[in-house]
Amino acid sequence: MVLNCRHVWDRISEYIDGSLSPEVRADVEHHLETCEICSAVLDSTRNVIILMADDRVFELPVDFSRRLHARLALAIAEEAPEQPADG
């Protein structure tokens, strides 16, 4: 079976956990050999798992939350289709 990126992303956790059937695991591994994006998603997911398992506490920079929300609002506004003006 040929998997596309979405199929691989849906199975990343199971791939890491080793809970995929041998056939699906082989298909995922074949896709990962040729797809840099999915390989990066796999590496990133593994890194998140490692960070979440770490007992250390990370201090966020001062005002991080406000800046994050401002950037998210800007990104959302840029993606929203323009509304026609009333009138």
N, C-alpha and C positions, 0 to 999 in steps of 0.2 A: 504494500500500500504506500502510495506517495503522500506524504503529509505536507501541508502548507504551514506557514508560520503560526497562524492562529491555532491550528491543531497542536503544534508543539507547545505554544504558550499555555494552552489549557492543560497540558500534561507535565509541565515543569516540576511541580511539587511532587507528583507521583514518581517522576524520573529520579529526582534527588532522593526520595525515600526508598527507591528500589522496589516499588510496588506495582510497576507495569508488567504486563505479560511479556515473555521473551520476544514475541513477534513485534509488539508495539515498541518495546525498548529498542530493538534493532532499527525500526523505522525512524524513531526519534534520533538515534545516534547517527544514522545515515544523513538525516536532514542537518544535524548539527555540524557534520563534517564539511558541509558546503555552504552553510548560511552564517555569515558573520554576525548578523543582527541577533539571531536566536542564540548563538554562542555567547554573545554579550549579555543577553537576558538571563541565560543560565548562570553566568559568572556573577552578575549583579544579584540574582536571587540568593545564590550561595553566600555572597558577602553580607546581605541583609540578615540571613539566618545566623551567621557568625556574630554580627553586631548585636542582634537581639539576645543571643545567648551570653553575651558579655555582661558581667555583673557591675562593671564600672558605670558611673553616672556621667553623662556628658552635659556640660553647661552650654546652653545656647547663647549666642551673642545678645547683648542688650538690644532691645527693640526688634528682635528677630520676627516675632509674631506679626507685628504691624507691617513690616516690610514684606513679609511673605504674603499676607492678605492683599496688600496693594498690588503686588506683581500678579497674583492670581486674578484679581479683578481686572487688571489691564489686559491680561491674556484672554480672559473670557470676553471682554468688550471687543477686542480685535477680531475674535472669531465669530461674534454675533452678526447676523445679516443686518444691514442697515434698514431702519424703519423709514417709510416715507413720511415727510413732514406734513403736519396737518395744515389744511388751509387753502 
